[in-house]
Amino acid sequence: MIHFEWPWMLLFLPLPWLLARWLPPAQPQGEGVFLPFAAAVAADAAPHTVGVMQRSRKLLFALVWVLLVLAAVRPQWLGDPQPVPTTGRRLLLAVDVSGSMSTQDMAGGYTRLQVVQKVAGDFIRRRHGDQVGLILFGTQPYLQAPITTDLDTVGQFLNEAMIGVAGTQTAIGDAIGLAIKRLQGETNKSRSKGDTVLVLLTDGSNDAGAMPPAEAAKMAAASGFRIYTIGVGSDQQPGFFGMGGGGDLDEDTLKLIAKTTGGEYFRATDVENLEKVYARIDKLEPSDARQQWYRPSDEWFPWPLGLALLLSLPAVLWRNKKWS
């Protein structure tokens, strides 16, 4: 549809007529230079021709003025409304990639990490309007993807995660510490801290790192960050087929972390159960981004402006020509 950005500029349309009506006519200053040839041409010109030329010149100037005013109102063509991604919650996923995550005790013979990559990837793609980041941790935590609205990139980084890339042990406390540091750096003072969430997934116990998980949970609670913890793995002896430490799931510690920060603890023993866990987190932490829309616009003012400039040249030359 056609839209005028500054329609009030139409008020200037009668300005030349008002000036011509209110202002006195310009008086000649002194005598001009007498050119016999020009006087002879003027004398030969018929009165009817002179009147037609003067009216045509006035119409040309009026057309130029109308085109300039039309350009000034900024005509635009507006396209169909389109949704705009907006920022809701800031959410970090901390995923355990220690040696025990290679255990193939999930349905279908998949490893724990493969199942996490599939289910957590779907969870990330559903967080429309949120800022999501990814931490991979083992013996040490690493920020694999910073907080961003580019959910596809975060999901790709998760799918590319490999067992043992961060070490074979499990540093839960250090992972929480890194998450707090990154989330604090991204916190906008104008937003509520309650919009900041950490989802920590592990199949082991804290057997590495410098920060105890309980202390890290207290720091997170003091910063206003909620932590949802997920213990993954079958009910059989976890870590028996693992590549390293971190195989014994410490549910008490994970429950303590969640309780301290106002989150919840979940147990995921298979694919279906893990899907239910992430669906539950979706309900507990719905994306609160407000729906916003924008309409793409195409500016049309260069067309009347260009035409006005093109017609102004003959109009000025015509104005300097004497017809009587």
Secondary structure, 3 states (H helix, E strand, C coil): CEEECCHHHHHHCCHHHHHHHHCCCCCCCCCCCCCHHHHHHHHHCCHHHHHHHHHHHHHHHHHHHHHHHHHHCCEEEECCCEEECCCCCEEEEEEECCHHHHCCCCHHHCCHHHHHHHHHHHHHHCCCCCEEEEEEECCCEEEEEEEECCHHHHHHHHHCCCCCCCCCCCCHHHHHHHHHHHHHHHCCCCCCHHHEEEEEEECCCCCCCCCCHHHHHHHHHHCCCEEEEEEECCCCCCCCCCCCCCCCCCHHHHHHHHHHHCCCEEEECCHHHHHHHHHHHHHHCCCCCCCEEECCEEECCHHHHHHHHHHHHHHHHHHCCCCC
